[in-house]
Every structure is written in C-alpha cells, then in structure tokens.
Amino acid sequence: MEDVSRPAGEVRRARYAVAAVFAVHGAVTGSFATRVPWIQDHAGLSAGQLGFALAFTALGASCAMPLAGRISHRFGSRTALRGLLALWTLSLVLPSLAPNLLTLCLGMFAYGAASGMADVVMNALGVEIERLLGKSIMSGLHGMWSTGALIGSAAGTLAAHLGSDARLHHLLAAAVLTVLGLLACAWVLDVQPAEDEEPPPRFALPPRSALLIGAVGFCAVFAEGASLDWSAVFLRDRLEGSPGLAA
C-alpha cells in the first residue's frame, strides 16, 4: 500500500468511523440470529435442513474472502468497504425471503460471502489505523461489533415479541443499517496501493506458522456460530419459550 503520513485528526476520525462500521456489521448478525426460528418456519425446514442451509454461510464466506484483497486493491479501501458493507447490510433480507431449502441455501451463501468480504476490508483498515496510532485498538473494534450485535438482537427481540413478519423487520433493518454504514464509510481511511504494487493473489495457501492460530480461530468461531444460530431455535422448540423470549 501507499505509505503516506496523515494528520492526527484524520486518523482519529477514521478510528471512530471504522468502529461504527464494526457496529453496523455486528447489528446485521444480531438482526438475523433472532429471527432464525421464523426463517425455519417460513421455509418449512426440519432441524437437519436448517443446519444444512446455515452451513452455506461459512461456505460463501470461505469462497469470497480471498477476493476482498483484490477488490480493495482495485478500488481503494474506502470505496471497497462502502460497496461491500452495503452488500452485507442489504443481504440481510435474503434469508427471510427464502420460501424453501434451495433458495435459503443460495441466500445464505450470498449472505456469508458479503459478510466475509466486508469483514476482511474493515479489519484490514483497523490494522492500518493501529499502525498509524502506534497502539492496539482491535479489541475495542471487536467490542463495537459485539455492541452492534446486541443492538441488532434487541431490535429483533422486540420484533419477534410483537409477532412481526421477519421480511418486513429485515427490510427496515437493512435500510437503516445501509444508510448508517454508508455514512460511516465516508470517514474511513482511503488506503490506495502504490503505483508499482502488484495486486494480491486470488488465493494463497496460509504459511505453516498460521495453522495453529487458525485452528484456535476455527474452534472459537465454531462455538460462536453454533450458539448464535441455534440458541433461539433450542429455546423455542425444546424449552417452549415464546418467540420474544427465544430471540
């Protein structure tokens, strides 16, 4: 990337902006997780079919994440994040629109792909801000993601308690979060590649040194995904909780 000095005020604004991006990204996840039981009922799926469809989220993310670096290289970090974050917020509507297993699998693949690509670019910007500030801020940024997830899930809990249609809920949430995301992206760093910098490869095997930390990350995300995707279904089906309580 092009290594240029930046005014302290610009870096501070960029830090707050990318923190807001993390919160928006988390709010999408929270909004989705609370309505998984509704999505299951709407598509008429068994528990096994739902699990199969949910797996397409990870598949979409795994396939699309390697493309994020090239997109950022081609358009610059600000434009790339603006587009990818909008794709992620708008993809929230896809799962609730799916009437059957096939369409839900396709919707979850697109949902995961958009999530993964936006995630890569916003974390890369977080690392760049850390470099400019000379101190660690990633834990705070991930804390903002969790804050956004809590806010999104709180809104989803209210929607579920009121018995609202998840299609309407997710349409409204996607519209609000898209606007907030675009506003935040206006202030993130615009990192441009150097003129002679080669674009990153479409795919590269990780170094052996990354395998151990990758395994730790796999275990953490596996547990997180299982609890996130299945808690509301378990509370409703096994503990006979109300939709609002399950959410």
C-alpha positions in Angstrom: 0.0 0.0 0.0 1.0 3.6 -0.4 2.7 4.7 2.8 1.8 8.4 3.5 1.7 10.4 6.6 -1.8 11.5 7.7 -3.0 14.3 10.0 -3.8 13.2 13.6 -7.3 14.5 13.3 -7.9 12.4 10.1 -6.7 9.3 11.9 -8.9 9.9 14.9 -12.0 10.4 12.7 -11.1 7.2 10.8 -10.8 5.3 14.1 -14.3 6.3 15.1 -15.7 5.7 11.6 -14.3 2.1 11.4 -15.6 1.5 14.9 -19.1 2.5 13.7 -18.6 0.1 10.7 -17.8 -2.7 13.1 -21.0 -1.9 15.0 -23.1 -1.9 11.8 -21.6 -5.2 10.7 -22.5 -6.8 14.1 -26.0 -5.4 14.0 -26.7 -7.3 10.9 -25.7 -10.5 12.5 -27.8 -9.8 15.6 -30.8 -9.0 13.5 -30.5 -12.3 11.6 -29.9 -14.5 14.6 -33.0 -13.5 16.5 -35.3 -14.5 13.5 -33.8 -17.9 12.7 -36.9 -19.7 14.1 -39.2 -17.6 11.9 -37.0 -18.3 8.9 -37.1 -22.0 9.6 -40.9 -22.0 9.8 -41.3 -19.8 6.7 -39.2 -22.2 4.6 -40.7 -25.3 6.2 -37.4 -26.8 7.2 -36.5 -29.6 9.6 -33.6 -29.1 12.0 -31.3 -31.0 9.7 -32.3 -29.0 6.7 -31.8 -25.8 8.6 -28.3 -26.9 9.7 -27.5 -27.7 6.1 -28.7 -24.2 4.9 -26.8 -22.5 7.7 -23.6 -24.2 6.6 -23.7 -22.2 3.3 -23.0 -19.1 5.3 -19.5 -20.3 6.0 -19.1 -21.7 2.5 -19.9 -18.4 1.0 -17.5 -16.5 3.3 -14.7 -19.0 2.6 -15.2 -18.7 -1.2 -15.4 -14.9 -1.2 -12.9 -13.7 1.4 -9.9 -14.2 -0.9 -11.5 -11.7 -3.3 -11.6 -8.9 -0.8 -7.9 -8.0 -1.1 -8.1 -7.7 -4.9 -11.3 -5.6 -4.6 -9.6 -3.3 -2.1 -6.5 -3.0 -4.3 -8.6 -2.2 -7.4 -10.9 0.4 -5.9 -9.1 1.6 -2.7 -10.2 0.7 0.8 -12.9 3.4 1.2 -14.8 2.6 -2.0 -14.3 -1.1 -1.4 -15.7 -1.0 2.1 -18.6 1.2 1.1 -19.7 -1.3 -1.6 -19.0 -4.4 0.4 -20.6 -3.2 3.6 -23.8 -2.1 1.6 -23.9 -5.6 0.1 -23.7 -7.1 3.6 -26.4 -4.9 5.1 -28.7 -5.5 2.1 -28.1 -9.2 2.1 -29.9 -9.4 5.5 -33.2 -9.5 3.6 -32.3 -12.7 1.6 -32.8 -15.4 4.2 -36.2 -14.3 5.3 -37.4 -14.1 1.7 -36.5 -17.8 1.0 -39.6 -20.0 0.7 -37.7 -23.3 0.6 -34.4 -25.1 1.3 -32.8 -24.4 -2.1 -33.5 -20.6 -2.0 -32.4 -20.4 1.6 -29.1 -22.1 0.8 -28.5 -19.7 -2.0 -29.5 -16.7 0.2 -27.2 -17.9 3.0 -24.3 -18.3 0.5 -24.7 -14.7 -0.7 -25.2 -13.5 2.9 -22.0 -15.3 4.0 -20.0 -14.0 1.0 -21.0 -10.4 1.7 -20.2 -10.8 5.4 -16.8 -12.3 4.8 -15.6 -9.7 2.2 -16.7 -6.7 4.3 -15.1 -8.3 7.4 -11.7 -8.6 5.7 -11.6 -5.0 4.5 -12.8 -3.4 7.8 -10.3 -5.5 9.8 -7.5 -4.5 7.4 -8.4 -0.9 8.0 -8.4 -1.5 11.7 -4.8 -2.8 11.4 -3.8 0.2 9.4 -5.2 2.6 12.0 -3.3 0.6 14.7 -0.1 1.2 12.7 -0.7 4.9 12.4 -1.7 5.3 16.1 1.1 3.1 17.3 -1.2 1.2 19.7 -3.6 -1.7 19.7 -7.3 -0.9 19.1 -8.6 -4.2 17.6 -10.1 -5.4 20.9 -12.1 -2.2 21.1 -13.2 -2.5 17.4 -14.4 -6.1 18.1 -16.1 -4.8 21.2 -18.0 -2.4 19.0 -19.0 -5.4 16.8 -20.5 -7.1 19.8 -22.3 -3.8 20.8 -23.8 -3.7 17.4 -24.9 -7.3 17.6 -26.6 -6.6 20.9 -28.4 -3.6 19.5 -29.5 -5.6 16.4 -30.6 -8.6 18.6 -32.5 -6.2 20.9 -34.5 -4.9 17.9 -35.0 -8.4 16.7 -36.3 -9.4 20.1 -38.9 -6.7 20.1 -39.9 -7.6 16.5 -40.3 -11.3 17.5 -42.2 -10.4 20.6 -44.6 -8.3 18.6 -45.0 -11.2 16.1 -43.9 -9.1 13.1 -43.1 -10.6 9.8 -39.3 -11.1 9.6 -39.3 -9.9 5.9 -40.6 -6.5 7.0 -38.3 -6.4 10.0 -35.2 -7.3 8.0 -36.2 -4.9 5.2 -36.4 -2.0 7.6 -33.2 -3.0 9.5 -31.3 -3.4 6.2 -32.4 0.1 5.1 -31.4 1.7 8.3 -28.1 -0.1 8.6 -27.2 0.6 5.0 -27.6 4.3 5.5 -25.6 4.2 8.7 -22.9 2.1 7.1 -22.6 4.5 4.1 -22.3 7.5 6.4 -19.6 5.8 8.5 -17.6 4.8 5.4 -17.3 8.4 4.3 -14.8 8.9 7.1 -12.7 5.7 7.0 -9.2 5.8 5.6 -8.8 5.7 1.9 -5.8 3.5 1.5 -4.6 3.3 -2.1 -2.0 0.8 -3.5 1.4 2.2 -4.6 1.7 2.6 -8.3 4.1 -0.3 -8.7 2.3 -2.6 -6.2 1.1 -5.9 -7.6 -2.4 -7.0 -6.8 -2.7 -9.7 -4.2 -3.3 -13.3 -5.4 -6.8 -14.6 -5.7 -5.9 -17.5 -3.5 -2.8 -18.3 -1.4 -2.1 -21.2 1.0 -1.5 -19.9 4.5 2.0 -20.3 6.0 2.6 -23.1 8.4 3.0 -20.6 11.2 -0.6 -19.6 10.8 -2.0 -23.1 11.2 -2.1 -23.1 15.0 -3.7 -19.7 15.4 -6.1 -20.7 12.6 -7.1 -23.8 14.5 -7.7 -21.7 17.6 -9.9 -19.3 15.5 -11.8 -22.3 14.0 -12.7 -23.6 17.4 -13.8 -20.2 18.6 -15.9 -19.4 15.5 -17.4 -23.0 15.6 -18.7 -22.5 19.1 -19.8 -18.9 18.4 -21.7 -19.9 15.2 -23.4 -22.9 16.9 -24.7 -20.9 19.8 -25.6 -17.9 17.6 -27.5 -19.9 15.0 -29.2 -22.4 17.3 -30.0 -20.8 20.6 -33.3 -19.3 19.6 -34.4 -22.5 17.9 -33.5 -24.5 21.0 -35.3 -22.2 23.4 -38.4 -22.2 21.3 -38.6 -25.9 20.4 -37.1 -27.6 23.4 -37.8 -25.2 26.3 -41.1 -24.0 24.8 -40.1 -20.3 25.0 -42.1 -17.6 23.3 -40.7 -16.1 20.1 -39.7 -13.0 22.1 -38.0 -14.9 24.8 -36.2 -17.2 22.3 -35.0 -14.2 20.4 
